[in-house]
Amino acid sequence: MPSWDDVVRIGSGLAEVEESTWYRTPSLKVRGKGFVRLRSEDDGLLVVLCGLDEKEALLASGDPAFSTTPHYDGHGSVLVDLDRVDPAQLAELVEEAWRIRAPAALRR
């Protein structure tokens, strides 16, 4: 079962990632732009940026690790349950979220 510390470890391997806060919760940012954050410190859910197609596919998979709320309708973010997500898939999601926010020069 991954933890926030695992998310930070994954993010630390990517260029110019910093720990910060976003909506008053722990987050990871690249050049000041957030790409993953804890939704709250109590529920173990991450808000992870993704493309709308990716969000749709994750939700359609039926995997209980992925969910959303009406608040995120139409937005490229998916909720990821740290208690249920596969660690390898979490790493892929964090890296993809970083790619969405990172400037082109960093992605090369």
N, C-alpha and C positions, 0 to 999 in steps of 0.2 A: 504494500500500500504506500504510494508516494506521499510525500508531505510538501509543504511550502519550501522547506530546505532543499528538496530534490528539484523543485522548479527553479530555484535560484542557482543551483549547481548547473543545471542544463543551460540556463540563460547566461551564466558566467563564461561559458565556452564560446559565446557569440560576440562578435565585435561591438565594442562601445556600449555594452549593456550596463545599466546602473540600477541598483535597488532604489526605490523611491516610494512615494504614495500616489494614489490616483483615486479620487473620490474617497479620500481619507482611509484607504485600505492599502496594505502592502502591494507593491507592484514592481514590474520590471519595465524599463523604458530604454529606448535607443534614441540617442540624440534628443532627449526630452519628450519623446512620443511614446505613450504607453502601448503595450501590446499584450500584456497578461497581468491580471490582478486577482487577488482574493475578493470574492463578492462581499464577504464579511469574515471576520476572524472566527466566527462561531459555526458556520455551516459547512465548511470544507469544500465549497464550490469555487472554482476558478472561472473568471470571465476571460475567454481566449478569443482574440481576433481571428477571423477566418473569412474566406470568401463565402458568398451566399450559397453557391453550389455545394461547397464543402459542408456548410452548416446543414443544408437540406439532406445531404447524403448521411451525415453522422446521425441526425435525428431519425431518418428513415431506417437506419440499420437495426433499430430496436435495442441497441446496446444501452443498458441502464446508466452507463457512465455519462451519457450526454443528454442534456435537456435544455429547455429555454423557458422563458416567461413572456407574457405579452409585452413587457417592457422592451424586450430585444427584437420584437417583430420588425422585419424589414432591415435589420442591422446585421452586419457581418460579425456576429459574436455568438459563441456557443458556451453554455455552462458545462463545466467538466467536474465531475465528482471525484475528488482525490481518493476516496475510499474504494472506488470501483474501476478507475481507469487503469489500463495496462501501461506499465512504465515506458515501454518502447513507443507506444502510441502517444503518450504524453510528450515525450521528447520530440516526436515528429510535429505535433501540434504547436509546441512552443517555438520550434525552429521556423515553421511556416508563418506563425504570427510575427516573428521577428522580420522575416522577409517582406511581409506586407508593409511594415512601418519603416524599415531601414532604407536609407537613401541608396540609390543605384551604386554609388561608388563603394559602399560597404558590402553590398551583395556580391561584388565581383571577387 
